[in-house]
Amino acid sequence: TQDTMADTSKKNAIYQLLHKTELDNVVKKADKITCLRDNDPVEAAVKALSTNKILSAPVVDKNKNVIGVVDMLDIVSHIISVAPDDQAIESDKLASLEISGRAMALEQVSTIINASGRDPYVPVFSHNPLTQAVELFSKGIHRIPLVDKDMKVTHTLSQSDINRFLADKVNRGNCKAIGDLSAEKLGLGQQPVKSVKKTDTVLLALRTINKEKVSAVAVVDDDGKLVGNFSATDLKGLFKEEFPSLCLTVEEYLTKYSPQSLSPICALRSTSLSDLVQEFVSSKVHRLWVLGDNNTPDGIISLTDIMGVVVQFHLTDATTQK
């Protein structure tokens, strides 16, 4: 990463702008960092994340030293590990789910740190340039703890913070040359979409997220048309007393706990980078769906993809394409 960041003259104008800006200048200043104690039950972690409307939190030991971070993807991995298999659900649904709910209530937060293997604890000094965070975000890390010189966590930086910083800059000055390029020209929205049917159970959706190592799946109807999206963020209603919700269909669950997820936000491959960045800010989402024929989900553009463009894209890549 040091080598990549060293010669910013070879990078695009957006990267160069970020390299001149310190991380501390773009993070949302929270009054108090929400921390989880290492001996808190997992259920308490779900409640804390949900109540504070955050997707991750540092975990501290009895001496208040940070030992890691737990996010909703870790909780998904844990739920999958304690949830009953399909046979157990069929034979005695409520009993098996109650046992699983107790397992979720009794397990300590410290045991599920980075259970998903996808958001390791990577602290970064708050006075470092934004490009250090963008490099990490482009590899799929979603949130980064910022630390002071004493290694105490001061803030948590997210991909959304970087995107929000770019919103009023990507269509101006030297940045405009890349900001005007389409998603297609930038190579965005090309990867295949993972999906579940709206009649599938929540448990199946979670297993799909876990198995495919994605943050969200498209929700489709019987004709394969996009009707929603389901992500780890939608778990905010899943406390122990609601554990039977795993047996609801995805559509039933989203209707009850996260109705906004039944109105997925879409983009075109012709949409410019500037407009994509603006859409992420105004919609407050982490992904945009690209539709194919008959409204079937044909691609996805995530904030991770936007970070990747900033890090990797060179204007020559576009100008050499006909």
C-alpha positions as CSV (number, residue, x, y, z in Angstrom):
1,T,0.0,0.0,0.0
2,Q,2.9,2.4,0.8
3,D,4.3,1.9,-2.7
4,T,0.8,2.4,-4.3
5,M,0.3,5.6,-2.3
6,A,3.8,7.0,-2.8
7,D,3.5,8.4,-6.3
8,T,0.2,10.3,-6.3
9,S,1.1,12.1,-9.6
10,K,0.2,8.9,-11.5
11,K,-3.2,8.8,-9.8
12,N,-6.4,10.5,-10.9
13,A,-7.4,13.9,-9.6
14,I,-9.9,12.5,-7.0
15,Y,-7.1,10.4,-5.4
16,Q,-4.8,13.4,-5.4
17,L,-7.4,15.5,-3.6
18,L,-8.0,12.8,-1.0
19,H,-4.3,12.5,-0.4
20,K,-4.1,16.1,0.6
21,T,-6.9,15.8,3.2
22,E,-6.5,14.3,6.7
23,L,-9.0,11.7,7.9
24,D,-10.0,13.7,10.9
25,N,-11.4,16.4,8.6
26,V,-14.2,14.2,7.1
27,V,-15.4,12.0,9.9
28,K,-18.7,12.7,11.6
29,K,-17.9,14.0,15.1
30,A,-19.9,11.8,17.5
31,D,-20.3,13.0,21.0
32,K,-19.3,9.6,22.3
33,I,-18.1,6.5,20.7
34,T,-20.4,3.5,21.2
35,C,-18.2,0.6,22.6
36,L,-19.2,-2.9,23.4
37,R,-17.7,-4.7,26.4
38,D,-15.9,-8.0,25.6
39,N,-18.2,-9.9,28.1
40,D,-21.5,-8.4,26.7
41,P,-23.8,-11.0,25.2
42,V,-24.2,-11.0,21.5
43,E,-27.9,-10.0,21.9
44,A,-26.7,-6.8,23.7
45,A,-24.5,-6.0,20.8
46,V,-27.4,-6.3,18.3
47,K,-29.5,-4.0,20.6
48,A,-26.6,-1.5,20.9
49,L,-25.9,-1.3,17.2
50,S,-29.7,-1.0,16.5
51,T,-30.4,1.6,19.1
52,N,-27.5,3.8,18.0
53,K,-28.2,3.3,14.3
54,I,-24.6,2.1,13.6
55,L,-23.3,-1.0,11.8
56,S,-20.2,-1.7,13.9
57,A,-18.6,-0.9,17.2
58,P,-15.2,-1.3,18.9
59,V,-15.0,-4.0,21.6
60,V,-13.1,-3.1,24.8
61,D,-11.7,-5.2,27.6
62,K,-12.0,-4.4,31.4
63,N,-9.1,-2.0,31.0
64,K,-10.9,-0.1,28.2
65,N,-8.4,-1.2,25.7
66,V,-9.8,-1.9,22.2
67,I,-9.4,-5.6,21.3
68,G,-11.4,-5.6,18.0
69,V,-14.5,-4.6,16.2
70,V,-17.9,-6.3,15.9
71,D,-20.2,-5.6,13.0
72,M,-23.5,-6.9,11.7
73,L,-21.7,-9.3,9.3
74,D,-20.1,-10.9,12.4
75,I,-23.5,-11.2,14.0
76,V,-24.8,-12.9,10.8
77,S,-22.0,-15.4,11.0
78,H,-22.9,-16.1,14.6
79,I,-26.6,-16.5,13.9
80,I,-25.8,-19.0,11.2
81,S,-23.6,-21.0,13.6
82,V,-26.3,-21.2,16.3
83,A,-29.4,-21.4,14.1
84,P,-31.1,-24.8,13.8
85,D,-30.9,-26.7,10.6
86,D,-34.0,-27.1,8.4
87,Q,-34.9,-30.5,9.7
88,A,-34.9,-29.3,13.3
89,I,-37.0,-26.3,12.4
90,E,-39.6,-28.6,10.7
91,S,-39.8,-31.0,13.6
92,D,-40.1,-28.5,16.4
93,K,-39.8,-25.0,15.2
94,L,-40.3,-23.0,18.4
95,A,-38.2,-25.2,20.7
96,S,-35.3,-25.2,18.3
97,L,-35.4,-21.5,17.8
98,E,-35.7,-20.9,21.6
99,I,-32.5,-22.9,22.1
100,S,-30.8,-20.8,19.4
101,G,-32.1,-17.6,20.9
102,R,-30.5,-18.6,24.3
103,A,-27.2,-19.3,22.5
104,M,-27.3,-15.9,21.0
105,A,-28.1,-14.4,24.4
106,L,-25.4,-16.3,26.3
107,E,-22.5,-16.0,23.8
108,Q,-20.0,-13.2,24.6
109,V,-19.2,-10.5,22.1
110,S,-15.4,-11.3,22.4
111,T,-16.0,-14.7,20.7
112,I,-17.5,-13.2,17.5
113,I,-15.0,-10.5,16.8
114,N,-14.5,-10.6,13.0
115,A,-16.4,-13.9,12.8
116,S,-17.2,-13.0,9.2
117,G,-13.5,-12.6,8.4
118,R,-14.4,-9.5,6.4
119,D,-13.9,-6.5,8.7
120,P,-10.7,-7.0,10.7
121,Y,-9.6,-4.4,13.3
122,V,-7.3,-2.1,11.3
123,P,-6.8,1.2,13.3
124,V,-5.5,4.2,11.5
125,F,-4.1,7.4,12.9
126,S,-6.6,10.2,12.5
127,H,-4.0,12.6,11.1
128,N,-3.2,10.3,8.2
129,P,-4.4,11.1,4.6
130,L,-7.8,9.9,3.4
131,T,-6.1,7.8,0.8
132,Q,-4.9,5.3,3.5
133,A,-8.6,4.7,4.4
134,V,-9.7,4.5,0.7
135,E,-7.1,1.9,0.0
136,L,-8.5,-0.3,2.8
137,F,-12.1,0.4,1.8
138,S,-11.4,-0.6,-1.8
139,K,-10.4,-4.1,-0.5
140,G,-13.8,-4.5,1.1
141,I,-13.3,-3.2,4.6
142,H,-16.4,-1.2,5.5
143,R,-15.4,0.8,8.6
144,I,-12.1,1.9,10.2
145,P,-11.4,3.0,13.8
146,L,-9.5,6.2,13.9
147,V,-7.0,6.4,16.8
148,D,-5.0,9.2,18.5
149,K,-1.2,9.0,19.3
150,D,-2.1,6.9,22.4
151,M,-3.9,4.4,20.2
152,K,-7.3,5.4,21.8
153,V,-10.2,5.2,19.4
154,T,-11.6,8.7,18.7
155,H,-14.0,8.0,15.8
156,T,-15.2,5.4,13.4
157,L,-14.8,6.2,9.7
158,S,-17.0,4.6,7.1
159,Q,-17.1,4.4,3.3
160,S,-20.1,6.7,3.5
161,D,-18.0,9.4,5.1
162,I,-15.6,9.4,2.2
163,N,-18.4,9.3,-0.4
164,R,-20.1,12.3,1.4
165,F,-16.8,14.2,1.3
166,L,-16.6,13.6,-2.5
167,A,-20.2,14.6,-3.3
168,D,-19.6,18.3,-3.9
169,K,-16.1,17.9,-5.4
170,V,-16.3,15.0,-7.9
171,N,-18.1,17.2,-10.5
172,R,-15.7,20.2,-10.2
173,G,-12.3,21.3,-11.4
174,N,-9.8,18.6,-12.2
175,C,-12.1,15.9,-10.7
176,K,-14.8,16.5,-13.3
177,A,-12.9,14.6,-16.0
178,I,-13.4,11.3,-14.1
179,G,-16.7,12.4,-12.4
180,D,-18.3,12.7,-15.9
181,L,-17.5,9.2,-16.9
182,S,-20.2,6.6,-16.9
183,A,-20.5,3.5,-14.6
184,E,-19.9,1.4,-17.7
185,K,-16.7,3.1,-18.7
186,L,-15.5,2.8,-15.2
187,G,-16.2,-0.9,-15.2
188,L,-18.9,-0.6,-12.5
189,G,-21.9,-2.9,-12.1
190,Q,-20.4,-5.8,-13.9
191,Q,-20.2,-8.5,-11.2
192,P,-23.1,-11.0,-11.0
193,V,-25.8,-10.5,-8.4
194,K,-26.6,-13.0,-5.6
195,S,-30.4,-13.2,-5.0
196,V,-33.1,-14.9,-2.9
197,K,-36.8,-15.1,-3.6
198,K,-39.2,-13.0,-1.5
199,T,-40.8,-16.2,-0.4
200,D,-37.5,-17.6,1.0
201,T,-37.0,-17.6,4.7
202,V,-34.8,-15.0,6.5
203,L,-32.5,-17.8,7.6
204,L,-31.9,-18.8,4.0
205,A,-31.1,-15.2,3.1
206,L,-28.6,-15.0,5.9
207,R,-27.0,-18.3,4.9
208,T,-26.7,-16.9,1.4
209,I,-25.0,-13.7,2.6
210,N,-22.6,-15.8,4.7
211,K,-21.8,-18.4,2.1
212,E,-21.4,-16.0,-0.8
213,K,-19.4,-13.5,1.3
214,V,-21.5,-10.6,0.2
215,S,-23.0,-7.8,2.3
216,A,-26.5,-8.0,0.6
217,V,-28.6,-10.0,-1.7
218,A,-31.2,-8.9,-4.2
219,V,-34.8,-10.0,-3.4
220,V,-36.8,-11.1,-6.4
221,D,-40.3,-12.3,-7.2
222,D,-41.2,-15.5,-9.0
223,D,-40.4,-13.9,-12.3
224,G,-37.0,-12.9,-11.2
225,K,-37.9,-9.2,-11.0
226,L,-36.2,-7.0,-8.4
227,V,-38.6,-6.2,-5.5
228,G,-36.1,-5.4,-2.7
229,N,-32.7,-6.0,-1.1
230,F,-31.8,-7.8,2.1
231,S,-28.6,-7.0,4.0
232,A,-27.0,-7.4,7.4
233,T,-28.3,-4.0,8.2
234,D,-31.9,-5.3,8.1
235,L,-31.2,-7.5,11.2
236,K,-31.8,-4.6,13.6
237,G,-35.1,-6.2,14.8
238,L,-33.5,-9.5,15.7
239,F,-33.3,-9.7,19.4
240,K,-33.7,-12.9,21.3
241,E,-37.5,-12.5,21.7
242,E,-37.8,-12.0,18.0
243,F,-35.6,-15.0,17.0
244,P,-38.6,-16.9,15.5
245,S,-38.5,-14.1,12.8
246,L,-35.9,-16.3,11.1
247,C,-38.7,-18.4,9.9
248,L,-40.6,-15.5,8.3
249,T,-40.3,-15.0,4.6
250,V,-37.9,-12.2,3.5
251,E,-40.9,-10.2,2.3
252,E,-42.8,-10.6,5.6
253,Y,-39.7,-9.7,7.6
254,L,-38.8,-6.6,5.6
255,T,-42.4,-5.4,5.7
256,K,-42.3,-5.7,9.5
257,Y,-38.8,-4.5,10.4
258,S,-37.3,-2.7,7.4
259,P,-39.9,-1.6,4.8
260,Q,-37.5,0.8,3.1
261,S,-35.6,-2.3,1.8
262,L,-38.6,-3.2,-0.3
263,S,-37.9,0.0,-2.4
264,P,-34.5,-0.8,-3.8
265,I,-32.5,2.1,-5.4
266,C,-31.3,1.5,-8.9
267,A,-28.8,3.1,-11.3
268,L,-28.1,2.8,-15.0
269,R,-24.8,1.8,-16.6
270,S,-24.9,5.2,-18.3
271,T,-25.1,7.0,-14.9
272,S,-22.0,9.2,-14.3
273,L,-19.7,8.7,-11.3
274,S,-20.7,12.1,-10.1
275,D,-24.4,11.2,-10.1
276,L,-23.7,7.8,-8.5
277,V,-21.9,9.5,-5.6
278,Q,-24.8,12.0,-5.2
279,E,-27.3,9.1,-5.2
280,F,-25.5,7.3,-2.5
281,V,-25.6,10.4,-0.3
282,S,-29.2,11.3,-0.9
283,S,-30.6,7.8,-0.7
284,K,-28.4,6.9,2.3
285,V,-27.8,3.4,0.9
286,H,-24.6,1.3,0.5
287,R,-25.5,-0.2,-2.9
288,L,-27.3,0.6,-6.1
289,W,-28.8,-2.1,-8.3
290,V,-28.4,-2.2,-12.1
291,L,-31.5,-3.7,-13.9
292,G,-31.4,-5.8,-17.0
293,D,-34.3,-6.9,-19.2
294,N,-37.7,-7.2,-17.5
295,N,-36.4,-5.5,-14.3
296,T,-34.2,-8.4,-13.3
297,P,-31.2,-7.5,-11.2
298,D,-28.3,-7.6,-13.6
299,G,-25.5,-5.9,-11.6
300,I,-24.7,-4.1,-8.4
301,I,-22.6,-1.0,-7.6
302,S,-21.4,-0.7,-4.0
303,L,-19.5,2.0,-2.1
304,T,-16.6,-0.5,-2.1
305,D,-16.7,-0.3,-5.9
306,I,-16.6,3.6,-5.7
307,M,-13.6,3.4,-3.5
308,G,-11.9,1.0,-6.0
309,V,-12.4,3.5,-8.8
310,V,-10.8,6.2,-6.8
311,V,-7.7,4.0,-6.0
312,Q,-7.2,2.2,-9.3
313,F,-8.6,4.2,-12.1
314,H,-6.4,6.1,-14.5
315,L,-7.9,8.5,-17.0
316,T,-5.9,6.7,-19.8
317,D,-8.1,3.6,-19.1
318,A,-11.1,5.5,-20.4
319,T,-9.6,7.6,-23.1
320,T,-8.1,4.5,-24.8
321,Q,-11.5,2.8,-24.9
322,K,-13.5,3.5,-28.0
